[in-house]
Amino acid sequence: MEIVLKNTKCKHLEIFSLLDLDHINETFKRFSSIKGPLEATIFAVNESISSRQLLKLKNYFDKINISSLSIYSNNRDTVLSGKFLKINSAFINEQEIKNKLLLFHSKNKDDILHYGTLRSGERISSNGNLCIIGDVNPGAIVSAKKNIYVWGKLLGIAFAGKSGNKNASIASLYLNPLQLRIADVIAIGPKDKPKNNYPEIAVIDKQTIIIKPHIIENKN
């Protein structure tokens, strides 16, 4: 079980591994050192957690300034236990849980590598490069201070060069976005679907975003 604690302004984030709910005292001491109000999220992969165990954990959380508590699990018994205690609980598959945890673990890193499709309403932001192995569906937003690589379909909104870097680029195997932005230059996605069977890349050329074939040079 992984527990993510962050303050409501997202200025502080801690991730704790909890292997044994019956011996939580040491972990709780670490919890209590973080100043709130805090949001707590429990990620349980292939773990059956009883309502008794969750209640014990919830009672510990109640002693510190927790403003919200959520559970993500691929175990239906765990989700039902959470709902029984009126905890916001969601059943999602194992890969989705790992993807969400990866985002938290990558929060303080420059580059982010994300596996899986981003659905409408989901967002990922990177302080460096952002590489997505999967699709970015309409309604999803991806952004990075440097470059964006989508090894799949880019159908949503992409914003590269957030720090003002006009040399940043946006590349995809299938480039058909709703909107592209590089630094302060914005472009609406093309109305027609791509007819090419090769990767494309968007770059700034003379203050305009252009799309061209993405050619990877062989340096050998």
Buried (B, 14 or more C-beta within 10 A) or exposed (E): BBBBBBBEEEEEBBBBEBEEBEEBEEBBEEBEEBEBEBBBBBBBBEBEBEBEBBBEBBEBBEEBBBEEBBBBBBBEEBBBBBBEBEBEBEBBEEEBBBBBBBBBBBBEEEBBBBEBBBBEEBEBBBBEBBBBEBBBBBBBBBBBBBBBBBBBBBBBBBBBBBEEBEEBBBBBBBBBBBEBBBBEBEBEBEEEEBEEEEBBBBBBEEEEBEBEEBEEEEEE
